[in-house]
């Protein structure tokens, strides 16, 4: 049974890691069973904060498509496309911007936070485009009349704004758009290999594109209980990153692993090997799909072209209604 229509997007930033997969993409893979889904690689959003360096953009878009397809998103069932391939996103963004008070955009909490955060890194994003980030996101969603938007908690203020803009549009002209509601994906429990939040900027990430050997390598570098110096020292699994991973990838064995760690009957090297093999087998299908897609990059491009064609049909119909409602 189809429960509704989903739109969601991700920025092609070249940083997609295993934490992003477990926090978001694996959720999409499940949702594709029960919803009509539009999933977009939002390259224009990537420009809102990285407009200066665009040389990696095409590669990043391609890599993101590979990530999504190897994760198991079905390009027949879902509409998978690149935002900039469907120009209607820009038109609707423009029209919605006419009726959005500046104060609404200024009070989005992520706006000032990110402005400051990126300012510290020496990035100047005091731009019109950056302020319009949630406006563009609103256009993305309502262009397909999506009612459900799977996002992380950090995106909730943006969706709040989207609903306000929708209400204003529907009130001023004609009720065309449904109010989109968030579908909260649970935050990923996966830390980085040093135990901090997984992030490429910390250098502690496990790339989602990692091959089995790269996975083994990253697991080997994980930090364990710092008090456990020798193999004969009893360990404390609760402070061990490897154990945190075992809780996700070795669910049926965690009790035993914790016991062996506390009793010092398993060493960290063996414990890591065990984890690595669990991860390799959990991700085996993903690796297989990735290898076959990598061997056929033309196919990936074709899928994106096909997706944009299908997205355009829906987008064009919505814009027809919007122009009529606004007397354009
Ligand atoms: N802002 C989202 C993020 O960074 C990406 C995004 C763009 C999005 N447009 C969207 C998410 C529309 C959901 C719906 O995660």
py3Dmol code that shows the C-alpha trace and the ligand (Angstrom):
import py3Dmol

protein = """\
ATOM      1  CA  UNK A   1       0.000   0.000   0.000  1.00  0.00           C
ATOM      2  CA  UNK A   2       1.311   3.455  -0.939  1.00  0.00           C
ATOM      3  CA  UNK A   3       1.252   5.747   2.099  1.00  0.00           C
ATOM      4  CA  UNK A   4       2.135   9.036   0.457  1.00  0.00           C
ATOM      5  CA  UNK A   5       4.699  10.922  -1.519  1.00  0.00           C
ATOM      6  CA  UNK A   6       8.222  11.511  -0.329  1.00  0.00           C
ATOM      7  CA  UNK A   7      10.793  14.034  -1.356  1.00  0.00           C
ATOM      8  CA  UNK A   8      14.268  14.099   0.091  1.00  0.00           C
ATOM      9  CA  UNK A   9      17.662  15.323  -0.982  1.00  0.00           C
ATOM     10  CA  UNK A  10      21.322  15.236  -0.105  1.00  0.00           C
ATOM     11  CA  UNK A  11      24.114  17.571  -0.987  1.00  0.00           C
ATOM     12  CA  UNK A  12      26.882  16.071  -3.111  1.00  0.00           C
ATOM     13  CA  UNK A  13      29.719  17.184  -0.884  1.00  0.00           C
ATOM     14  CA  UNK A  14      32.040  14.237  -1.464  1.00  0.00           C
ATOM     15  CA  UNK A  15      31.902  13.290   2.194  1.00  0.00           C
ATOM     16  CA  UNK A  16      29.406  10.468   2.291  1.00  0.00           C
ATOM     17  CA  UNK A  17      30.330   8.029   5.034  1.00  0.00           C
ATOM     18  CA  UNK A  18      28.980   4.984   6.782  1.00  0.00           C
ATOM     19  CA  UNK A  19      27.338   7.155   9.462  1.00  0.00           C
ATOM     20  CA  UNK A  20      25.359   8.971   6.752  1.00  0.00           C
ATOM     21  CA  UNK A  21      24.284   5.645   5.340  1.00  0.00           C
ATOM     22  CA  UNK A  22      23.049   4.301   8.664  1.00  0.00           C
ATOM     23  CA  UNK A  23      21.475   7.606   9.649  1.00  0.00           C
ATOM     24  CA  UNK A  24      19.624   8.370   6.456  1.00  0.00           C
ATOM     25  CA  UNK A  25      20.125   6.362   3.322  1.00  0.00           C
ATOM     26  CA  UNK A  26      19.218   2.994   4.837  1.00  0.00           C
ATOM     27  CA  UNK A  27      15.993   4.650   5.930  1.00  0.00           C
ATOM     28  CA  UNK A  28      15.235   5.709   2.357  1.00  0.00           C
ATOM     29  CA  UNK A  29      15.889   2.190   1.160  1.00  0.00           C
ATOM     30  CA  UNK A  30      13.166   0.994   3.525  1.00  0.00           C
ATOM     31  CA  UNK A  31      10.746   3.791   2.669  1.00  0.00           C
ATOM     32  CA  UNK A  32      10.875   3.061  -1.053  1.00  0.00           C
ATOM     33  CA  UNK A  33       8.651   0.045  -0.381  1.00  0.00           C
ATOM     34  CA  UNK A  34       5.696   2.078   0.881  1.00  0.00           C
ATOM     35  CA  UNK A  35       5.968   5.542  -0.616  1.00  0.00           C
ATOM     36  CA  UNK A  36       6.186   7.125  -3.999  1.00  0.00           C
ATOM     37  CA  UNK A  37       9.662   8.637  -3.711  1.00  0.00           C
ATOM     38  CA  UNK A  38      11.583  11.481  -5.287  1.00  0.00           C
ATOM     39  CA  UNK A  39      15.236  11.499  -4.273  1.00  0.00           C
ATOM     40  CA  UNK A  40      17.384  14.325  -5.484  1.00  0.00           C
ATOM     41  CA  UNK A  41      21.102  15.023  -5.505  1.00  0.00           C
ATOM     42  CA  UNK A  42      20.813  18.697  -4.635  1.00  0.00           C
ATOM     43  CA  UNK A  43      23.776  20.266  -6.410  1.00  0.00           C
ATOM     44  CA  UNK A  44      22.391  23.815  -6.198  1.00  0.00           C
ATOM     45  CA  UNK A  45      22.235  23.435  -2.430  1.00  0.00           C
ATOM     46  CA  UNK A  46      25.897  22.482  -2.441  1.00  0.00           C
ATOM     47  CA  UNK A  47      26.618  25.842  -4.097  1.00  0.00           C
ATOM     48  CA  UNK A  48      24.934  27.814  -1.313  1.00  0.00           C
ATOM     49  CA  UNK A  49      27.986  27.286   0.857  1.00  0.00           C
ATOM     50  CA  UNK A  50      30.656  26.171  -1.644  1.00  0.00           C
ATOM     51  CA  UNK A  51      30.172  28.395  -4.641  1.00  0.00           C
ATOM     52  CA  UNK A  52      33.867  29.094  -5.152  1.00  0.00           C
ATOM     53  CA  UNK A  53      35.179  25.610  -5.722  1.00  0.00           C
ATOM     54  CA  UNK A  54      33.093  23.759  -8.198  1.00  0.00           C
ATOM     55  CA  UNK A  55      35.776  21.643  -9.855  1.00  0.00           C
ATOM     56  CA  UNK A  56      34.771  18.484  -7.992  1.00  0.00           C
ATOM     57  CA  UNK A  57      31.057  18.968  -8.394  1.00  0.00           C
ATOM     58  CA  UNK A  58      30.480  16.542 -11.278  1.00  0.00           C
ATOM     59  CA  UNK A  59      32.590  13.860  -9.632  1.00  0.00           C
ATOM     60  CA  UNK A  60      30.740  14.344  -6.345  1.00  0.00           C
ATOM     61  CA  UNK A  61      27.369  14.045  -8.072  1.00  0.00           C
ATOM     62  CA  UNK A  62      28.459  10.851  -9.770  1.00  0.00           C
ATOM     63  CA  UNK A  63      29.827   9.445  -6.515  1.00  0.00           C
ATOM     64  CA  UNK A  64      26.599  10.218  -4.709  1.00  0.00           C
ATOM     65  CA  UNK A  65      24.582   8.459  -7.399  1.00  0.00           C
ATOM     66  CA  UNK A  66      26.861   5.445  -6.956  1.00  0.00           C
ATOM     67  CA  UNK A  67      26.338   5.570  -3.189  1.00  0.00           C
ATOM     68  CA  UNK A  68      22.572   5.643  -3.533  1.00  0.00           C
ATOM     69  CA  UNK A  69      22.324   2.940  -6.147  1.00  0.00           C
ATOM     70  CA  UNK A  70      24.725   0.614  -4.419  1.00  0.00           C
ATOM     71  CA  UNK A  71      22.795   1.103  -1.173  1.00  0.00           C
ATOM     72  CA  UNK A  72      19.803  -0.362  -2.979  1.00  0.00           C
ATOM     73  CA  UNK A  73      17.658   2.570  -4.054  1.00  0.00           C
ATOM     74  CA  UNK A  74      15.738   1.300  -7.035  1.00  0.00           C
ATOM     75  CA  UNK A  75      15.817   3.734  -9.988  1.00  0.00           C
ATOM     76  CA  UNK A  76      12.683   2.230 -11.528  1.00  0.00           C
ATOM     77  CA  UNK A  77      10.586   2.408  -8.406  1.00  0.00           C
ATOM     78  CA  UNK A  78      11.845   5.837  -7.314  1.00  0.00           C
ATOM     79  CA  UNK A  79      12.565   8.997  -9.210  1.00  0.00           C
ATOM     80  CA  UNK A  80      16.288   9.584  -8.699  1.00  0.00           C
ATOM     81  CA  UNK A  81      17.683  12.739 -10.233  1.00  0.00           C
ATOM     82  CA  UNK A  82      19.977  15.748 -10.016  1.00  0.00           C
ATOM     83  CA  UNK A  83      18.289  18.959  -8.854  1.00  0.00           C
ATOM     84  CA  UNK A  84      19.882  21.228 -11.487  1.00  0.00           C
ATOM     85  CA  UNK A  85      18.613  18.964 -14.272  1.00  0.00           C
ATOM     86  CA  UNK A  86      15.084  20.131 -13.492  1.00  0.00           C
ATOM     87  CA  UNK A  87      14.993  23.918 -13.969  1.00  0.00           C
ATOM     88  CA  UNK A  88      11.529  24.208 -12.437  1.00  0.00           C
ATOM     89  CA  UNK A  89      13.202  24.104  -9.006  1.00  0.00           C
ATOM     90  CA  UNK A  90      14.727  27.502  -9.806  1.00  0.00           C
ATOM     91  CA  UNK A  91      11.491  28.988 -11.097  1.00  0.00           C
ATOM     92  CA  UNK A  92       9.516  27.931  -8.066  1.00  0.00           C
ATOM     93  CA  UNK A  93      12.275  29.093  -5.744  1.00  0.00           C
ATOM     94  CA  UNK A  94      12.047  32.520  -7.347  1.00  0.00           C
ATOM     95  CA  UNK A  95       8.272  32.734  -7.082  1.00  0.00           C
ATOM     96  CA  UNK A  96       8.201  31.566  -3.473  1.00  0.00           C
ATOM     97  CA  UNK A  97      10.906  34.093  -2.618  1.00  0.00           C
ATOM     98  CA  UNK A  98       8.528  36.882  -3.586  1.00  0.00           C
ATOM     99  CA  UNK A  99       6.183  36.055  -0.721  1.00  0.00           C
ATOM    100  CA  UNK A 100       8.674  35.012   1.949  1.00  0.00           C
ATOM    101  CA  UNK A 101       9.405  37.713   4.524  1.00  0.00           C
ATOM    102  CA  UNK A 102      13.112  38.172   5.145  1.00  0.00           C
ATOM    103  CA  UNK A 103      12.492  37.884   8.869  1.00  0.00           C
ATOM    104  CA  UNK A 104      11.315  34.299   8.416  1.00  0.00           C
ATOM    105  CA  UNK A 105      14.619  33.379   6.795  1.00  0.00           C
ATOM    106  CA  UNK A 106      16.682  35.310   9.326  1.00  0.00           C
ATOM    107  CA  UNK A 107      15.142  33.554  12.261  1.00  0.00           C
ATOM    108  CA  UNK A 108      15.857  30.019  11.030  1.00  0.00           C
ATOM    109  CA  UNK A 109      18.223  28.898  13.818  1.00  0.00           C
ATOM    110  CA  UNK A 110      20.559  27.040  11.482  1.00  0.00           C
ATOM    111  CA  UNK A 111      21.107  30.219   9.494  1.00  0.00           C
ATOM    112  CA  UNK A 112      23.049  32.280  12.012  1.00  0.00           C
ATOM    113  CA  UNK A 113      24.753  29.193  13.444  1.00  0.00           C
ATOM    114  CA  UNK A 114      26.132  28.081  10.148  1.00  0.00           C
ATOM    115  CA  UNK A 115      27.007  31.587   9.077  1.00  0.00           C
ATOM    116  CA  UNK A 116      29.143  31.895  12.157  1.00  0.00           C
ATOM    117  CA  UNK A 117      30.582  28.421  11.955  1.00  0.00           C
ATOM    118  CA  UNK A 118      31.633  28.780   8.322  1.00  0.00           C
ATOM    119  CA  UNK A 119      32.807  32.342   8.982  1.00  0.00           C
ATOM    120  CA  UNK A 120      35.323  30.914  11.450  1.00  0.00           C
ATOM    121  CA  UNK A 121      36.604  28.634   8.703  1.00  0.00           C
ATOM    122  CA  UNK A 122      37.174  31.716   6.577  1.00  0.00           C
ATOM    123  CA  UNK A 123      34.225  31.136   4.253  1.00  0.00           C
ATOM    124  CA  UNK A 124      32.202  34.144   3.262  1.00  0.00           C
ATOM    125  CA  UNK A 125      28.623  33.017   2.929  1.00  0.00           C
ATOM    126  CA  UNK A 126      26.948  36.320   3.609  1.00  0.00           C
ATOM    127  CA  UNK A 127      25.150  35.743   0.371  1.00  0.00           C
ATOM    128  CA  UNK A 128      21.647  35.936  -0.951  1.00  0.00           C
ATOM    129  CA  UNK A 129      21.867  32.292  -2.029  1.00  0.00           C
ATOM    130  CA  UNK A 130      22.854  31.020   1.375  1.00  0.00           C
ATOM    131  CA  UNK A 131      20.061  32.847   3.104  1.00  0.00           C
ATOM    132  CA  UNK A 132      17.681  31.287   0.600  1.00  0.00           C
ATOM    133  CA  UNK A 133      18.808  27.752   1.419  1.00  0.00           C
ATOM    134  CA  UNK A 134      15.543  26.737   3.128  1.00  0.00           C
ATOM    135  CA  UNK A 135      13.582  28.532   0.433  1.00  0.00           C
ATOM    136  CA  UNK A 136      15.187  26.332  -2.199  1.00  0.00           C
ATOM    137  CA  UNK A 137      14.514  23.309  -0.035  1.00  0.00           C
ATOM    138  CA  UNK A 138      10.853  24.308   0.128  1.00  0.00           C
ATOM    139  CA  UNK A 139      10.700  24.599  -3.648  1.00  0.00           C
ATOM    140  CA  UNK A 140      12.244  21.108  -3.948  1.00  0.00           C
ATOM    141  CA  UNK A 141       9.590  19.557  -1.775  1.00  0.00           C
ATOM    142  CA  UNK A 142       6.452  21.299  -2.946  1.00  0.00           C
ATOM    143  CA  UNK A 143       7.319  21.084  -6.640  1.00  0.00           C
ATOM    144  CA  UNK A 144       6.391  17.393  -6.295  1.00  0.00           C
ATOM    145  CA  UNK A 145       3.613  18.053  -3.779  1.00  0.00           C
ATOM    146  CA  UNK A 146       5.398  15.757  -1.378  1.00  0.00           C
ATOM    147  CA  UNK A 147       3.637  15.268   1.955  1.00  0.00           C
ATOM    148  CA  UNK A 148       6.410  13.408   3.747  1.00  0.00           C
ATOM    149  CA  UNK A 149      10.049  14.428   4.047  1.00  0.00           C
ATOM    150  CA  UNK A 150      12.563  12.074   5.651  1.00  0.00           C
ATOM    151  CA  UNK A 151      15.221  14.216   7.300  1.00  0.00           C
ATOM    152  CA  UNK A 152      17.476  14.385  10.314  1.00  0.00           C
ATOM    153  CA  UNK A 153      16.618  16.475  13.320  1.00  0.00           C
ATOM    154  CA  UNK A 154      18.840  19.339  12.149  1.00  0.00           C
ATOM    155  CA  UNK A 155      16.448  19.953   9.243  1.00  0.00           C
ATOM    156  CA  UNK A 156      13.283  20.402  11.315  1.00  0.00           C
ATOM    157  CA  UNK A 157      13.459  24.218  11.419  1.00  0.00           C
ATOM    158  CA  UNK A 158      13.672  24.222   7.616  1.00  0.00           C
ATOM    159  CA  UNK A 159      10.526  22.150   7.327  1.00  0.00           C
ATOM    160  CA  UNK A 160       8.760  24.398   9.772  1.00  0.00           C
ATOM    161  CA  UNK A 161       9.516  27.271   7.436  1.00  0.00           C
ATOM    162  CA  UNK A 162       8.378  25.226   4.439  1.00  0.00           C
ATOM    163  CA  UNK A 163       4.989  24.765   6.039  1.00  0.00           C
ATOM    164  CA  UNK A 164       4.697  28.482   6.709  1.00  0.00           C
ATOM    165  CA  UNK A 165       5.540  29.319   3.116  1.00  0.00           C
ATOM    166  CA  UNK A 166       3.034  26.732   1.879  1.00  0.00           C
ATOM    167  CA  UNK A 167       0.293  28.174   4.073  1.00  0.00           C
ATOM    168  CA  UNK A 168       1.036  31.629   2.787  1.00  0.00           C
ATOM    169  CA  UNK A 169       0.973  30.537  -0.832  1.00  0.00           C
ATOM    170  CA  UNK A 170      -2.216  28.539  -0.418  1.00  0.00           C
ATOM    171  CA  UNK A 171      -3.877  31.472   1.322  1.00  0.00           C
ATOM    172  CA  UNK A 172      -2.736  34.167  -1.130  1.00  0.00           C
ATOM    173  CA  UNK A 173      -3.572  32.293  -4.329  1.00  0.00           C
ATOM    174  CA  UNK A 174      -5.091  28.869  -4.333  1.00  0.00           C
ATOM    175  CA  UNK A 175      -4.532  25.779  -2.190  1.00  0.00           C
ATOM    176  CA  UNK A 176      -2.141  23.875  -4.422  1.00  0.00           C
ATOM    177  CA  UNK A 177       0.424  22.505  -2.004  1.00  0.00           C
ATOM    178  CA  UNK A 178       0.108  20.015   0.845  1.00  0.00           C
ATOM    179  CA  UNK A 179       1.927  20.966   4.052  1.00  0.00           C
ATOM    180  CA  UNK A 180       4.987  18.728   4.177  1.00  0.00           C
ATOM    181  CA  UNK A 181       5.602  16.865   7.393  1.00  0.00           C
ATOM    182  CA  UNK A 182       8.941  15.518   8.543  1.00  0.00           C
ATOM    183  CA  UNK A 183       9.635  11.822   8.860  1.00  0.00           C
ATOM    184  CA  UNK A 184      12.375  11.802  11.426  1.00  0.00           C
ATOM    185  CA  UNK A 185      15.170   9.332  10.830  1.00  0.00           C
ATOM    186  CA  UNK A 186      16.820   8.268  14.038  1.00  0.00           C
ATOM    187  CA  UNK A 187      20.269   9.713  14.499  1.00  0.00           C
ATOM    188  CA  UNK A 188      23.069   7.361  13.590  1.00  0.00           C
ATOM    189  CA  UNK A 189      24.624   5.682  16.597  1.00  0.00           C
ATOM    190  CA  UNK A 190      27.827   5.108  14.716  1.00  0.00           C
ATOM    191  CA  UNK A 191      30.809   7.060  16.054  1.00  0.00           C
ATOM    192  CA  UNK A 192      33.992   7.705  14.114  1.00  0.00           C
ATOM    193  CA  UNK A 193      36.941   5.354  14.554  1.00  0.00           C
ATOM    194  CA  UNK A 194      38.285   7.563  17.359  1.00  0.00           C
ATOM    195  CA  UNK A 195      34.986   7.506  19.245  1.00  0.00           C
ATOM    196  CA  UNK A 196      33.979  11.088  18.397  1.00  0.00           C
ATOM    197  CA  UNK A 197      31.130  11.939  16.043  1.00  0.00           C
ATOM    198  CA  UNK A 198      31.887  10.518  12.605  1.00  0.00           C
ATOM    199  CA  UNK A 199      32.921  13.323  10.299  1.00  0.00           C
ATOM    200  CA  UNK A 200      35.325  13.721   7.444  1.00  0.00           C
ATOM    201  CA  UNK A 201      36.553  16.945   9.017  1.00  0.00           C
ATOM    202  CA  UNK A 202      37.876  14.919  11.968  1.00  0.00           C
ATOM    203  CA  UNK A 203      39.489  12.362   9.676  1.00  0.00           C
ATOM    204  CA  UNK A 204      37.755   9.606  11.653  1.00  0.00           C
ATOM    205  CA  UNK A 205      35.232   8.542   9.037  1.00  0.00           C
ATOM    206  CA  UNK A 206      34.660   5.246   7.331  1.00  0.00           C
ATOM    207  CA  UNK A 207      33.806   6.126   3.740  1.00  0.00           C
ATOM    208  CA  UNK A 208      30.655   4.455   2.517  1.00  0.00           C
ATOM    209  CA  UNK A 209      32.604   3.683  -0.648  1.00  0.00           C
ATOM    210  CA  UNK A 210      35.289   1.780   1.318  1.00  0.00           C
ATOM    211  CA  UNK A 211      36.176  -1.613  -0.157  1.00  0.00           C
ATOM    212  CA  UNK A 212      36.334  -4.667   2.137  1.00  0.00           C
ATOM    213  CA  UNK A 213      40.083  -4.202   2.561  1.00  0.00           C
ATOM    214  CA  UNK A 214      39.692  -0.517   3.330  1.00  0.00           C
ATOM    215  CA  UNK A 215      37.033  -1.428   5.884  1.00  0.00           C
ATOM    216  CA  UNK A 216      39.400  -3.888   7.572  1.00  0.00           C
ATOM    217  CA  UNK A 217      42.034  -1.194   7.605  1.00  0.00           C
ATOM    218  CA  UNK A 218      39.785   1.372   9.243  1.00  0.00           C
ATOM    219  CA  UNK A 219      38.628  -1.127  11.859  1.00  0.00           C
ATOM    220  CA  UNK A 220      42.257  -1.925  12.670  1.00  0.00           C
ATOM    221  CA  UNK A 221      42.789   1.775  13.433  1.00  0.00           C
ATOM    222  CA  UNK A 222      39.861   2.019  15.861  1.00  0.00           C
ATOM    223  CA  UNK A 223      40.481   3.150  19.417  1.00  0.00           C
ATOM    224  CA  UNK A 224      39.699   0.645  22.167  1.00  0.00           C
ATOM    225  CA  UNK A 225      39.582   0.915  25.954  1.00  0.00           C
ATOM    226  CA  UNK A 226      42.657   3.047  26.712  1.00  0.00           C
ATOM    227  CA  UNK A 227      43.049   1.351  30.129  1.00  0.00           C
ATOM    228  CA  UNK A 228      43.495  -2.004  28.471  1.00  0.00           C
ATOM    229  CA  UNK A 229      47.175  -2.014  27.630  1.00  0.00           C
ATOM    230  CA  UNK A 230      47.990  -5.709  27.564  1.00  0.00           C
ATOM    231  CA  UNK A 231      45.863  -8.513  26.225  1.00  0.00           C
ATOM    232  CA  UNK A 232      45.642  -9.969  29.718  1.00  0.00           C
ATOM    233  CA  UNK A 233      44.168  -6.750  31.145  1.00  0.00           C
ATOM    234  CA  UNK A 234      40.393  -6.968  31.526  1.00  0.00           C
ATOM    235  CA  UNK A 235      38.661  -4.443  29.263  1.00  0.00           C
ATOM    236  CA  UNK A 236      35.629  -2.213  29.595  1.00  0.00           C
ATOM    237  CA  UNK A 237      33.488  -2.620  26.464  1.00  0.00           C
ATOM    238  CA  UNK A 238      31.421   0.437  27.359  1.00  0.00           C
ATOM    239  CA  UNK A 239      34.281   2.778  26.552  1.00  0.00           C
ATOM    240  CA  UNK A 240      35.418   0.888  23.451  1.00  0.00           C
ATOM    241  CA  UNK A 241      34.603   2.092  19.940  1.00  0.00           C
ATOM    242  CA  UNK A 242      34.958  -1.401  18.530  1.00  0.00           C
ATOM    243  CA  UNK A 243      32.279  -2.551  20.936  1.00  0.00           C
ATOM    244  CA  UNK A 244      29.959   0.276  19.899  1.00  0.00           C
ATOM    245  CA  UNK A 245      30.286  -1.007  16.355  1.00  0.00           C
ATOM    246  CA  UNK A 246      29.724  -4.598  17.459  1.00  0.00           C
ATOM    247  CA  UNK A 247      26.409  -3.477  18.962  1.00  0.00           C
ATOM    248  CA  UNK A 248      25.323  -2.473  15.485  1.00  0.00           C
ATOM    249  CA  UNK A 249      26.978  -5.095  13.306  1.00  0.00           C
ATOM    250  CA  UNK A 250      27.173  -8.135  15.612  1.00  0.00           C
ATOM    251  CA  UNK A 251      23.877  -7.875  17.448  1.00  0.00           C
ATOM    252  CA  UNK A 252      23.561 -11.595  18.115  1.00  0.00           C
ATOM    253  CA  UNK A 253      27.031 -11.807  19.658  1.00  0.00           C
ATOM    254  CA  UNK A 254      27.378  -8.677  21.777  1.00  0.00           C
ATOM    255  CA  UNK A 255      26.737 -10.397  25.081  1.00  0.00           C
ATOM    256  CA  UNK A 256      29.503 -12.877  24.451  1.00  0.00           C
ATOM    257  CA  UNK A 257      31.906 -10.244  23.134  1.00  0.00           C
ATOM    258  CA  UNK A 258      31.378  -8.019  26.174  1.00  0.00           C
ATOM    259  CA  UNK A 259      31.972 -10.966  28.481  1.00  0.00           C
ATOM    260  CA  UNK A 260      35.160 -12.024  26.691  1.00  0.00           C
ATOM    261  CA  UNK A 261      36.436  -8.432  26.799  1.00  0.00           C
ATOM    262  CA  UNK A 262      35.774  -8.120  30.540  1.00  0.00           C
ATOM    263  CA  UNK A 263      37.424 -11.472  31.210  1.00  0.00           C
ATOM    264  CA  UNK A 264      40.310 -10.758  28.855  1.00  0.00           C
ATOM    265  CA  UNK A 265      39.652 -13.931  26.894  1.00  0.00           C
ATOM    266  CA  UNK A 266      39.576 -12.101  23.606  1.00  0.00           C
ATOM    267  CA  UNK A 267      42.261  -9.615  22.580  1.00  0.00           C
ATOM    268  CA  UNK A 268      41.550  -6.346  20.794  1.00  0.00           C
ATOM    269  CA  UNK A 269      43.199  -7.501  17.588  1.00  0.00           C
ATOM    270  CA  UNK A 270      40.961 -10.563  17.353  1.00  0.00           C
ATOM    271  CA  UNK A 271      37.937  -8.552  18.405  1.00  0.00           C
ATOM    272  CA  UNK A 272      38.612  -6.067  15.590  1.00  0.00           C
ATOM    273  CA  UNK A 273      39.050  -8.872  13.060  1.00  0.00           C
ATOM    274  CA  UNK A 274      35.736 -10.274  14.075  1.00  0.00           C
ATOM    275  CA  UNK A 275      34.071  -6.892  13.701  1.00  0.00           C
ATOM    276  CA  UNK A 276      35.654  -6.271  10.316  1.00  0.00           C
ATOM    277  CA  UNK A 277      34.300  -9.570   8.961  1.00  0.00           C
ATOM    278  CA  UNK A 278      30.845  -8.813  10.335  1.00  0.00           C
ATOM    279  CA  UNK A 279      30.892  -5.462   8.580  1.00  0.00           C
ATOM    280  CA  UNK A 280      32.208  -6.893   5.332  1.00  0.00           C
ATOM    281  CA  UNK A 281      29.405  -9.433   5.254  1.00  0.00           C
ATOM    282  CA  UNK A 282      26.715  -6.907   6.264  1.00  0.00           C
ATOM    283  CA  UNK A 283      27.806  -4.685   3.401  1.00  0.00           C
ATOM    284  CA  UNK A 284      28.462  -7.468   0.879  1.00  0.00           C
ATOM    285  CA  UNK A 285      25.433  -6.743  -1.318  1.00  0.00           C
ATOM    286  CA  UNK A 286      26.298  -3.073  -1.368  1.00  0.00           C
ATOM    287  CA  UNK A 287      29.866  -3.855  -2.418  1.00  0.00           C
ATOM    288  CA  UNK A 288      28.669  -6.164  -5.170  1.00  0.00           C
ATOM    289  CA  UNK A 289      26.294  -3.558  -6.567  1.00  0.00           C
ATOM    290  CA  UNK A 290      28.974  -0.885  -6.379  1.00  0.00           C
ATOM    291  CA  UNK A 291      31.480  -2.976  -8.291  1.00  0.00           C
ATOM    292  CA  UNK A 292      29.041  -3.680 -11.086  1.00  0.00           C
ATOM    293  CA  UNK A 293      28.041  -0.005 -11.366  1.00  0.00           C
ATOM    294  CA  UNK A 294      31.652   1.151 -11.313  1.00  0.00           C
ATOM    295  CA  UNK A 295      32.289  -1.080 -14.279  1.00  0.00           C
ATOM    296  CA  UNK A 296      29.490   0.691 -16.129  1.00  0.00           C
ATOM    297  CA  UNK A 297      29.572   4.451 -15.452  1.00  0.00           C
ATOM    298  CA  UNK A 298      27.461   5.121 -18.535  1.00  0.00           C
ATOM    299  CA  UNK A 299      24.613   3.267 -16.882  1.00  0.00           C
ATOM    300  CA  UNK A 300      24.729   5.585 -13.856  1.00  0.00           C
ATOM    301  CA  UNK A 301      24.511   8.637 -16.126  1.00  0.00           C
ATOM    302  CA  UNK A 302      21.589   7.034 -17.974  1.00  0.00           C
ATOM    303  CA  UNK A 303      19.746   6.447 -14.721  1.00  0.00           C
ATOM    304  CA  UNK A 304      20.111  10.131 -13.790  1.00  0.00           C
ATOM    305  CA  UNK A 305      18.898  11.236 -17.217  1.00  0.00           C
ATOM    306  CA  UNK A 306      15.906   8.940 -16.945  1.00  0.00           C
ATOM    307  CA  UNK A 307      15.164  10.226 -13.435  1.00  0.00           C
ATOM    308  CA  UNK A 308      15.293  13.865 -14.539  1.00  0.00           C
ATOM    309  CA  UNK A 309      12.862  13.131 -17.375  1.00  0.00           C
ATOM    310  CA  UNK A 310      10.365  11.637 -14.985  1.00  0.00           C
ATOM    311  CA  UNK A 311      10.836  14.408 -12.415  1.00  0.00           C
ATOM    312  CA  UNK A 312      10.318  17.043 -15.099  1.00  0.00           C
ATOM    313  CA  UNK A 313       6.883  15.715 -16.006  1.00  0.00           C
ATOM    314  CA  UNK A 314       5.614  16.182 -12.458  1.00  0.00           C
ATOM    315  CA  UNK A 315       7.455  19.478 -11.976  1.00  0.00           C
ATOM    316  CA  UNK A 316       6.069  20.933 -15.194  1.00  0.00           C
ATOM    317  CA  UNK A 317       2.504  20.054 -14.229  1.00  0.00           C
ATOM    318  CA  UNK A 318       2.883  21.734 -10.834  1.00  0.00           C
ATOM    319  CA  UNK A 319       4.387  24.854 -12.401  1.00  0.00           C
ATOM    320  CA  UNK A 320       1.479  25.037 -14.823  1.00  0.00           C
ATOM    321  CA  UNK A 321      -0.876  25.227 -11.840  1.00  0.00           C
ATOM    322  CA  UNK A 322       1.328  27.713  -9.996  1.00  0.00           C
ATOM    323  CA  UNK A 323       1.559  30.090 -12.959  1.00  0.00           C
ATOM    324  CA  UNK A 324      -2.174  29.957 -13.425  1.00  0.00           C
ATOM    325  CA  UNK A 325      -2.851  30.612  -9.761  1.00  0.00           C
ATOM    326  CA  UNK A 326      -0.521  33.625  -9.869  1.00  0.00           C
ATOM    327  CA  UNK A 327      -1.773  34.922 -13.226  1.00  0.00           C
ATOM    328  CA  UNK A 328       1.555  34.478 -14.940  1.00  0.00           C
TER     329      UNK A 328
END
"""
ligand_1 = """\
15
LIG
N 18.993 20.472 3.378
C 19.109 19.052 3.263
C 20.362 18.585 3.982
O 21.380 19.240 3.938
C 19.155 18.617 1.820
C 17.892 18.965 1.102
C 17.746 19.831 0.084
C 16.615 18.417 1.365
N 16.472 19.868 -0.321
C 15.747 19.024 0.428
C 16.139 17.491 2.286
C 14.391 18.736 0.441
C 14.781 17.204 2.281
C 13.915 17.814 1.363
O 20.342 17.516 4.561
"""
view = py3Dmol.view(width=600, height=400)
view.addModel(protein, "pdb")
view.setStyle({"model": 0}, {"cartoon": {"style": "trace"}})
view.addModel(ligand_1, "xyz")
view.setStyle({"model": 1}, {"stick": {}})
view.zoomTo()
view.show()
